[in-house]
Amino acid sequence: GATSTSVWWANHTRMTQREAARKIKLANALETHDPVAHALAAGDVLVDQAHVVTDAVDALPDTVQPDVRTRARDYLLEAAAHYDARALRIQGRRILDVVAPEIGEAEEARQLAAEEKKAEQAARLTMHDDGHGQTHGRFTLGTAEADMFRKALQALASPRAGGEGLSPHGMGLAFSEYIRRYPTEQLPEAGGVSATVVVTMTLETLLGGLKAAQLDTGTTISPGLARKIACDAGVIPAVLSGKSEVLDVGRRRRFHTKAQRIAMAARDQGCAAHGCERPTAACHAHHLIQWAKGGGTSVKGGVLLCPRHHTLAHHDDYDLTHHPGGKISFTKRE
C-alpha cells in the first residue's frame, strides 16, 4: 500500500521519508556509476561524498561526451580523499573548467545567459501604501543589479553615526536617501518632463513655516521634509506667491516649456478632464485656445489632458465645459 519504495522503506526502518528518498536516489544513481559504487563499498568515499559525485556528473549538460563525464567522475573520486562533501560540491559545480576548459567556458556562458534571461523575466516590484504614512514593498532583481543596488546603499549607509550603519534600519534610511538624491536628468522623460517630484508649498513653508506641503502625486508631507527635499539636487520646489521662472512665453513658441509643464502638473494633478485619473506623466499640454487660432503658449492658457481627452478637445463633435476647480468635461453635440 506504500506510494513509493522510499515511503515503504521509511515506514519499516523509522527513517524520515526525506532521508529514505535521498538514499533511494543515490541507489538509483550508483547503478549507472559503478566506480562510485565500488568506492563507496570499499570505504574510499563517504555516503554524502558519493551523493556529490553522482549529482555533479548527472548535472553535466547532455552535450557533454561520455569520455568527459568519465574524466569528471574520476577527478572527483580522487578529490574525495582530500575534501569533505561541501568542498567537493563546490569543485563539482566547476568540474568542466578542470577536465574540459574549452567546454566549461562555453557552458558557463550559456548558463549565465540563461540565468540572466530568467532573472529579467522574473523581475518584479510591488508597493503598498498602508494608509498610515508608510509604504511597503517587495522586489525581485537579477543578482548583478542587486549587487549594484546594495553597493550604492552601503556607500550611503556606511558613514551613518549612532551604530545604525549597515543594519536593516540603516539600509532603509540609505534607500530613502538614494531615492531623494538620484539625479533626475538621468531619468527618461515622461510626457515632456523628466520624472521629477514637484513639491508645492507656500513661501512661508519654505522659509520655516508649519503648513504642510504637497507632492504632485497628491501625498502631503511635513514642512521639514518639504524643505529637505527642496534642498536636494534634482527636485524642483514650486513655490506659490514667490519669485519664479517666467512661465508665459506667449506666441514665441508653440510647445509648452518644461517649466510650464511642471507648473501645470502642480496645478492640474493629472488629466484635467472630469473623472479621469490619468497621471501627469501620461498627459499632453493642450492650448485652451488652439495655437492655430491665435492661442498663446502659457500656463493660464493651457491644461493637461490625457491622449483620449486631448483628442476630444480637438474633435468638432464635442463641446468643452469648464468647471470650478479647473476641471473640464466634454459633451457630444446633438
C-alpha positions as a Markdown table, in Angstrom:
| # | Residue | x | y | z |
|---|---|---|---|---|
| 1 | Gly | 0.0 | 0.0 | 0.0 |
| 2 | Ala | 3.0 | 2.4 | 0.1 |
| 3 | Thr | 3.1 | 5.1 | -2.5 |
| 4 | Ser | 6.8 | 4.5 | -3.3 |
| 5 | Thr | 9.8 | 2.4 | -2.3 |
| 6 | Ser | 11.2 | 5.2 | -0.2 |
| 7 | Val | 7.9 | 5.5 | 1.8 |
| 8 | Trp | 7.8 | 1.7 | 2.4 |
| 9 | Trp | 11.4 | 1.8 | 3.5 |
| 10 | Ala | 10.9 | 4.8 | 5.8 |
| 11 | Asn | 7.9 | 3.1 | 7.5 |
| 12 | His | 9.9 | -0.1 | 8.1 |
| 13 | Thr | 13.1 | 1.4 | 9.4 |
| 14 | Arg | 11.8 | 4.5 | 11.2 |
| 15 | Met | 13.9 | 6.8 | 8.8 |
| 16 | Thr | 12.3 | 10.0 | 7.8 |
| 17 | Gln | 10.8 | 9.9 | 4.3 |
| 18 | Arg | 13.2 | 12.6 | 3.2 |
| 19 | Glu | 16.3 | 10.6 | 4.2 |
| 20 | Ala | 14.8 | 7.4 | 2.7 |
| 21 | Ala | 14.1 | 9.3 | -0.6 |
| 22 | Arg | 17.7 | 10.6 | -0.6 |
| 23 | Lys | 19.1 | 7.1 | -0.2 |
| 24 | Ile | 16.9 | 5.7 | -2.9 |
| 25 | Lys | 18.0 | 8.4 | -5.2 |
| 26 | Leu | 21.7 | 7.6 | -4.5 |
| 27 | Ala | 21.0 | 3.8 | -5.0 |
| 28 | Asn | 19.5 | 4.5 | -8.4 |
| 29 | Ala | 22.4 | 6.8 | -9.4 |
| 30 | Leu | 25.0 | 4.2 | -8.3 |
| 31 | Glu | 23.5 | 1.7 | -10.8 |
| 32 | Thr | 24.9 | 3.9 | -13.6 |
| 33 | His | 28.1 | 4.9 | -11.8 |
| 34 | Asp | 29.9 | 1.6 | -11.0 |
| 35 | Pro | 33.2 | 3.2 | -10.0 |
| 36 | Val | 31.4 | 5.4 | -7.4 |
| 37 | Ala | 29.5 | 2.3 | -6.1 |
| 38 | His | 32.8 | 0.4 | -5.7 |
| 39 | Ala | 34.5 | 3.3 | -4.0 |
| 40 | Leu | 31.6 | 3.6 | -1.5 |
| 41 | Ala | 31.6 | -0.1 | -0.8 |
| 42 | Ala | 35.3 | -0.1 | -0.2 |
| 43 | Gly | 35.0 | 2.8 | 2.2 |
| 44 | Asp | 37.1 | 5.2 | 0.0 |
| 45 | Val | 34.2 | 7.7 | -0.1 |
| 46 | Leu | 31.5 | 8.6 | 2.3 |
| 47 | Val | 27.8 | 8.5 | 1.5 |
| 48 | Asp | 27.5 | 12.3 | 1.3 |
| 49 | Gln | 30.6 | 12.4 | -1.0 |
| 50 | Ala | 29.0 | 9.8 | -3.2 |
| 51 | His | 25.9 | 11.9 | -3.5 |
| 52 | Val | 28.0 | 14.9 | -4.5 |
| 53 | Val | 30.0 | 12.9 | -7.2 |
| 54 | Thr | 26.9 | 11.4 | -8.8 |
| 55 | Asp | 24.9 | 14.7 | -8.7 |
| 56 | Ala | 27.8 | 16.6 | -10.3 |
| 57 | Val | 28.2 | 14.2 | -13.1 |
| 58 | Asp | 24.5 | 13.8 | -13.8 |
| 59 | Ala | 24.1 | 17.6 | -13.8 |
| 60 | Leu | 26.5 | 18.0 | -16.8 |
| 61 | Pro | 24.8 | 19.1 | -20.0 |
| 62 | Asp | 23.5 | 16.5 | -22.3 |
| 63 | Thr | 26.0 | 17.7 | -24.9 |
| 64 | Val | 29.0 | 16.6 | -22.8 |
| 65 | Gln | 30.6 | 13.5 | -24.3 |
| 66 | Pro | 31.0 | 10.2 | -22.3 |
| 67 | Asp | 34.7 | 10.5 | -22.1 |
| 68 | Val | 34.4 | 13.9 | -20.5 |
| 69 | Arg | 31.9 | 12.6 | -18.0 |
| 70 | Thr | 34.3 | 9.8 | -17.1 |
| 71 | Arg | 37.2 | 12.3 | -16.5 |
| 72 | Ala | 34.9 | 14.4 | -14.3 |
| 73 | Arg | 33.8 | 11.4 | -12.2 |
| 74 | Asp | 37.4 | 10.1 | -11.8 |
| 75 | Tyr | 38.7 | 13.6 | -10.8 |
| 76 | Leu | 36.0 | 14.0 | -8.1 |
| 77 | Leu | 36.7 | 10.5 | -6.8 |
| 78 | Glu | 40.3 | 11.3 | -6.3 |
| 79 | Ala | 39.5 | 14.7 | -4.8 |
| 80 | Ala | 37.2 | 12.9 | -2.3 |
| 81 | Ala | 40.4 | 11.7 | -0.5 |
| 82 | His | 41.2 | 15.3 | 0.4 |
| 83 | Tyr | 37.9 | 17.3 | 0.6 |
| 84 | Asp | 34.7 | 16.9 | 2.5 |
| 85 | Ala | 31.3 | 16.8 | 0.7 |
| 86 | Arg | 30.8 | 20.6 | 0.9 |
| 87 | Ala | 34.2 | 21.4 | -0.6 |
| 88 | Leu | 33.7 | 18.6 | -3.1 |
| 89 | Arg | 30.3 | 20.1 | -4.2 |
| 90 | Ile | 32.0 | 23.4 | -5.0 |
| 91 | Gln | 34.5 | 21.7 | -7.2 |
| 92 | Gly | 31.7 | 19.7 | -8.8 |
| 93 | Arg | 30.0 | 22.9 | -10.0 |
| 94 | Arg | 33.1 | 23.9 | -11.9 |
| 95 | Ile | 34.3 | 20.5 | -12.9 |
| 96 | Leu | 34.2 | 21.2 | -16.6 |
| 97 | Asp | 36.7 | 24.0 | -16.1 |
| 98 | Val | 39.2 | 21.4 | -14.9 |
| 99 | Val | 38.6 | 18.4 | -17.1 |
| 100 | Ala | 37.5 | 20.3 | -20.3 |
| 101 | Pro | 38.1 | 24.0 | -20.1 |
| 102 | Glu | 37.0 | 24.8 | -23.6 |
| 103 | Ile | 33.6 | 23.2 | -22.9 |
| 104 | Gly | 33.4 | 24.7 | -19.4 |
| 105 | Glu | 33.8 | 28.2 | -20.6 |
| 106 | Ala | 31.1 | 27.9 | -23.3 |
| 107 | Glu | 28.8 | 26.1 | -20.9 |
| 108 | Glu | 29.3 | 28.7 | -18.2 |
| 109 | Ala | 28.5 | 31.5 | -20.7 |
| 110 | Arg | 25.3 | 29.6 | -21.8 |
| 111 | Gln | 24.2 | 29.1 | -18.2 |
| 112 | Leu | 24.9 | 32.7 | -17.2 |
| 113 | Ala | 22.9 | 34.0 | -20.2 |
| 114 | Ala | 20.0 | 31.7 | -19.3 |
| 115 | Glu | 20.1 | 32.7 | -15.7 |
| 116 | Glu | 20.2 | 36.4 | -16.6 |
| 117 | Lys | 17.3 | 36.0 | -19.1 |
| 118 | Lys | 15.3 | 34.2 | -16.4 |
| 119 | Ala | 16.1 | 36.9 | -13.8 |
| 120 | Glu | 15.0 | 39.6 | -16.3 |
| 121 | Gln | 11.7 | 37.8 | -16.9 |
| 122 | Ala | 11.2 | 37.3 | -13.1 |
| 123 | Ala | 11.9 | 41.0 | -12.2 |
| 124 | Arg | 9.1 | 42.3 | -10.0 |
| 125 | Leu | 8.4 | 45.3 | -7.8 |
| 126 | Thr | 5.3 | 45.8 | -5.8 |
| 127 | Met | 4.5 | 48.6 | -3.4 |
| 128 | His | 1.6 | 49.0 | -1.0 |
| 129 | Asp | 0.6 | 52.2 | 0.9 |
| 130 | Asp | -0.8 | 51.2 | 4.3 |
| 131 | Gly | -2.6 | 54.4 | 4.7 |
| 132 | His | -0.6 | 55.4 | 7.8 |
| 133 | Gly | 2.3 | 57.2 | 6.1 |
| 134 | Gln | 4.3 | 54.1 | 5.3 |
| 135 | Thr | 4.7 | 52.2 | 2.0 |
| 136 | His | 5.8 | 48.5 | 2.0 |
| 137 | Gly | 7.2 | 46.7 | -0.9 |
| 138 | Arg | 8.8 | 43.5 | -2.3 |
| 139 | Phe | 11.1 | 43.2 | -5.3 |
| 140 | Thr | 12.9 | 40.6 | -7.3 |
| 141 | Leu | 16.1 | 41.6 | -9.2 |
| 142 | Gly | 18.9 | 39.9 | -11.1 |
| 143 | Thr | 21.9 | 39.3 | -8.8 |
| 144 | Ala | 24.1 | 41.6 | -10.8 |
| 145 | Glu | 21.7 | 44.5 | -10.5 |
| 146 | Ala | 21.1 | 43.7 | -6.8 |
| 147 | Asp | 24.8 | 43.8 | -6.2 |
| 148 | Met | 25.0 | 47.3 | -7.8 |
| 149 | Phe | 22.0 | 48.4 | -5.7 |
| 150 | Arg | 23.5 | 47.0 | -2.5 |
| 151 | Lys | 26.8 | 48.8 | -3.2 |
| 152 | Ala | 25.1 | 52.1 | -3.6 |
| 153 | Leu | 23.1 | 51.7 | -0.4 |
| 154 | Gln | 26.1 | 50.6 | 1.5 |
| 155 | Ala | 28.0 | 53.7 | 0.4 |
| 156 | Leu | 25.2 | 55.9 | 1.8 |
| 157 | Ala | 24.7 | 53.8 | 4.9 |
| 158 | Ser | 28.3 | 53.3 | 6.0 |
| 159 | Pro | 29.0 | 56.9 | 7.2 |
| 160 | Arg | 26.0 | 56.9 | 9.4 |
| 161 | Ala | 26.7 | 57.6 | 13.1 |
| 162 | Gly | 24.9 | 56.1 | 16.0 |
| 163 | Gly | 25.6 | 52.5 | 15.2 |
| 164 | Glu | 22.9 | 52.2 | 12.5 |
| 165 | Gly | 25.3 | 51.8 | 9.6 |
| 166 | Leu | 24.5 | 48.6 | 7.6 |
| 167 | Ser | 21.7 | 47.4 | 9.9 |
| 168 | Pro | 18.3 | 46.9 | 8.3 |
| 169 | His | 17.2 | 50.3 | 9.6 |
| 170 | Gly | 20.4 | 52.0 | 8.4 |
| 171 | Met | 19.9 | 50.4 | 4.9 |
| 172 | Gly | 16.3 | 51.6 | 4.9 |
| 173 | Leu | 17.4 | 55.1 | 5.6 |
| 174 | Ala | 20.0 | 54.8 | 2.9 |
| 175 | Phe | 17.3 | 53.6 | 0.5 |
| 176 | Ser | 15.3 | 56.8 | 1.2 |
| 177 | Glu | 18.3 | 59.0 | 0.7 |
| 178 | Tyr | 19.2 | 57.1 | -2.5 |
| 179 | Ile | 15.7 | 58.0 | -3.9 |
| 180 | Arg | 16.0 | 61.6 | -2.9 |
| 181 | Arg | 19.5 | 62.0 | -4.3 |
| 182 | Tyr | 19.0 | 60.3 | -7.7 |
| 183 | Pro | 19.7 | 62.9 | -10.4 |
| 184 | Thr | 16.5 | 63.4 | -12.4 |
| 185 | Glu | 18.5 | 64.4 | -15.5 |
| 186 | Gln | 19.4 | 60.8 | -15.8 |
| 187 | Leu | 15.8 | 59.6 | -16.0 |
| 188 | Pro | 13.9 | 59.3 | -19.2 |
| 189 | Glu | 11.3 | 61.9 | -20.0 |
| 190 | Ala | 7.6 | 61.2 | -19.4 |
| 191 | Gly | 5.2 | 63.4 | -21.1 |
| 192 | Gly | 7.8 | 66.0 | -21.9 |
| 193 | Val | 9.2 | 66.4 | -18.4 |
| 194 | Ser | 11.7 | 64.2 | -16.7 |
| 195 | Ala | 10.3 | 62.1 | -13.8 |
| 196 | Thr | 10.7 | 64.9 | -11.3 |
| 197 | Val | 8.8 | 65.1 | -8.0 |
| 198 | Val | 7.3 | 68.6 | -7.7 |
| 199 | Val | 6.8 | 69.9 | -4.1 |
| 200 | Thr | 4.1 | 72.6 | -3.9 |
| 201 | Met | 4.4 | 74.8 | -0.8 |
| 202 | Thr | 3.8 | 78.4 | 0.3 |
| 203 | Leu | 6.7 | 80.7 | 0.6 |
| 204 | Glu | 6.1 | 80.8 | 4.3 |
| 205 | Thr | 6.6 | 77.0 | 4.5 |
| 206 | Leu | 9.8 | 77.2 | 2.5 |
| 207 | Leu | 11.1 | 79.8 | 4.9 |
| 208 | Gly | 10.3 | 77.8 | 8.0 |
| 209 | Gly | 6.5 | 77.8 | 8.4 |
| 210 | Leu | 4.4 | 75.0 | 9.8 |
| 211 | Lys | 1.9 | 74.4 | 7.0 |
| 212 | Ala | 2.1 | 71.0 | 5.2 |
| 213 | Ala | 3.3 | 70.8 | 1.7 |
| 214 | Gln | 2.1 | 68.5 | -1.1 |
| 215 | Leu | 3.7 | 66.4 | -3.8 |
| 216 | Asp | 2.3 | 66.4 | -7.3 |
| 217 | Thr | 1.3 | 62.8 | -6.6 |
| 218 | Gly | -1.2 | 64.0 | -4.1 |
| 219 | Thr | 0.8 | 63.0 | -1.0 |
| 220 | Thr | 1.0 | 65.5 | 1.8 |
| 221 | Ile | 4.3 | 65.8 | 3.7 |
| 222 | Ser | 5.6 | 67.7 | 6.7 |
| 223 | Pro | 7.2 | 71.2 | 6.3 |
| 224 | Gly | 10.5 | 69.8 | 7.5 |
| 225 | Leu | 10.6 | 67.1 | 4.8 |
| 226 | Ala | 9.4 | 69.6 | 2.2 |
| 227 | Arg | 12.3 | 71.9 | 3.0 |
| 228 | Lys | 14.8 | 69.0 | 3.0 |
| 229 | Ile | 13.5 | 67.8 | -0.4 |
| 230 | Ala | 13.8 | 71.3 | -1.8 |
| 231 | Cys | 17.5 | 71.4 | -0.9 |
| 232 | Asp | 18.3 | 68.1 | -2.6 |
| 233 | Ala | 19.6 | 68.0 | -6.2 |
| 234 | Gly | 17.1 | 67.2 | -9.0 |
| 235 | Val | 13.9 | 68.2 | -7.1 |
| 236 | Ile | 12.2 | 71.4 | -8.1 |
| 237 | Pro | 10.3 | 73.4 | -5.5 |
| 238 | Ala | 7.2 | 75.1 | -7.0 |
| 239 | Val | 6.8 | 78.0 | -4.6 |
| 240 | Leu | 3.5 | 79.7 | -4.7 |
| 241 | Ser | 3.3 | 83.5 | -4.4 |
| 242 | Gly | 7.1 | 83.8 | -4.8 |
| 243 | Lys | 9.5 | 84.8 | -7.5 |
| 244 | Ser | 9.7 | 82.1 | -10.1 |
| 245 | Glu | 10.7 | 81.4 | -13.6 |
| 246 | Val | 8.8 | 83.3 | -16.4 |
| 247 | Leu | 6.1 | 80.8 | -17.5 |
| 248 | Asp | 4.3 | 82.7 | -20.2 |
| 249 | Val | 6.2 | 82.7 | -23.5 |
| 250 | Gly | 3.2 | 83.8 | -25.5 |
| 251 | Arg | 3.5 | 83.4 | -29.2 |
| 252 | Arg | 7.3 | 83.0 | -29.3 |
| 253 | Arg | 7.0 | 79.2 | -29.3 |
| 254 | Arg | 4.2 | 76.6 | -29.9 |
| 255 | Phe | 5.1 | 73.9 | -27.4 |
| 256 | His | 5.0 | 74.3 | -23.7 |
| 257 | Thr | 8.3 | 74.5 | -21.9 |
| 258 | Lys | 9.4 | 72.1 | -19.2 |
| 259 | Ala | 8.8 | 74.8 | -16.5 |
| 260 | Gln | 5.3 | 75.4 | -17.9 |
| 261 | Arg | 4.5 | 71.7 | -17.8 |
| 262 | Ile | 5.8 | 71.4 | -14.2 |
| 263 | Ala | 3.6 | 74.3 | -13.2 |
| 264 | Met | 0.6 | 72.8 | -15.0 |
| 265 | Ala | 1.2 | 69.4 | -13.3 |
| 266 | Ala | 1.3 | 71.0 | -9.9 |
| 267 | Arg | -2.0 | 72.8 | -10.7 |
| 268 | Asp | -3.9 | 70.1 | -12.6 |
| 269 | Gln | -2.7 | 67.0 | -10.7 |
| 270 | Gly | -3.1 | 64.9 | -13.8 |
| 271 | Cys | -5.6 | 64.9 | -16.6 |
| 272 | Ala | -8.0 | 67.9 | -16.1 |
| 273 | Ala | -11.0 | 66.0 | -17.6 |
| 274 | His | -13.7 | 65.4 | -15.0 |
| 275 | Gly | -13.5 | 61.9 | -13.7 |
| 276 | Cys | -10.2 | 61.0 | -15.4 |
| 277 | Glu | -7.4 | 59.6 | -13.2 |
| 278 | Arg | -4.5 | 59.5 | -15.7 |
| 279 | Pro | -1.3 | 60.9 | -14.1 |
| 280 | Thr | 0.6 | 63.9 | -15.3 |
| 281 | Ala | 3.3 | 61.8 | -16.9 |
| 282 | Ala | 0.6 | 60.4 | -19.3 |
| 283 | Cys | -0.8 | 63.8 | -20.3 |
| 284 | His | -0.3 | 66.2 | -23.1 |
| 285 | Ala | -0.2 | 70.0 | -22.7 |
| 286 | His | -3.3 | 71.4 | -24.5 |
| 287 | His | -3.9 | 75.0 | -25.6 |
| 288 | Leu | -7.3 | 76.1 | -24.4 |
| 289 | Ile | -7.3 | 78.4 | -27.4 |
| 290 | Gln | -5.8 | 76.5 | -30.2 |
| 291 | Trp | -2.4 | 77.7 | -31.4 |
| 292 | Ala | -3.7 | 77.7 | -35.0 |
| 293 | Lys | -6.5 | 80.1 | -33.9 |
| 294 | Gly | -4.2 | 82.5 | -32.2 |
| 295 | Gly | -3.8 | 81.0 | -28.7 |
| 296 | Gly | -0.7 | 81.7 | -26.7 |
| 297 | Thr | 1.6 | 79.1 | -25.0 |
| 298 | Ser | 1.2 | 79.8 | -21.3 |
| 299 | Val | 0.2 | 78.0 | -18.1 |
| 300 | Lys | -3.0 | 80.0 | -17.8 |
| 301 | Gly | -3.9 | 79.3 | -21.4 |
| 302 | Gly | -3.1 | 75.6 | -21.2 |
| 303 | Val | -4.3 | 72.5 | -19.5 |
| 304 | Leu | -3.1 | 68.9 | -19.1 |
| 305 | Leu | -5.2 | 66.2 | -20.9 |
| 306 | Cys | -4.6 | 62.5 | -21.4 |
| 307 | Pro | -4.3 | 61.4 | -25.1 |
| 308 | Arg | -8.0 | 60.4 | -25.2 |
| 309 | His | -9.4 | 63.7 | -23.8 |
| 310 | His | -6.8 | 65.7 | -25.8 |
| 311 | Thr | -8.3 | 64.1 | -29.0 |
| 312 | Leu | -11.8 | 65.0 | -27.9 |
| 313 | Ala | -10.7 | 68.6 | -27.2 |
| 314 | His | -9.8 | 68.9 | -30.9 |
| 315 | His | -12.8 | 67.0 | -32.2 |
| 316 | Asp | -15.5 | 69.0 | -33.9 |
| 317 | Asp | -18.3 | 66.8 | -32.4 |
| 318 | Tyr | -17.6 | 67.7 | -28.8 |
| 319 | Asp | -18.1 | 70.9 | -26.7 |
| 320 | Leu | -15.7 | 71.6 | -23.8 |
| 321 | Thr | -17.1 | 72.9 | -20.5 |
| 322 | His | -15.1 | 74.5 | -17.7 |
| 323 | His | -16.0 | 73.7 | -14.0 |
| 324 | Pro | -15.0 | 75.3 | -10.7 |
| 325 | Gly | -11.6 | 74.0 | -9.5 |
| 326 | Gly | -10.1 | 73.7 | -13.0 |
| 327 | Lys | -11.8 | 70.6 | -14.2 |
| 328 | Ile | -13.3 | 70.3 | -17.7 |
| 329 | Ser | -15.9 | 68.0 | -19.3 |
| 330 | Phe | -16.8 | 67.0 | -22.8 |
| 331 | Thr | -20.3 | 66.9 | -24.2 |
| 332 | Lys | -21.1 | 65.4 | -27.6 |
| 333 | Arg | -23.1 | 67.7 | -29.8 |
| 334 | Glu | -26.6 | 66.7 | -30.9 |
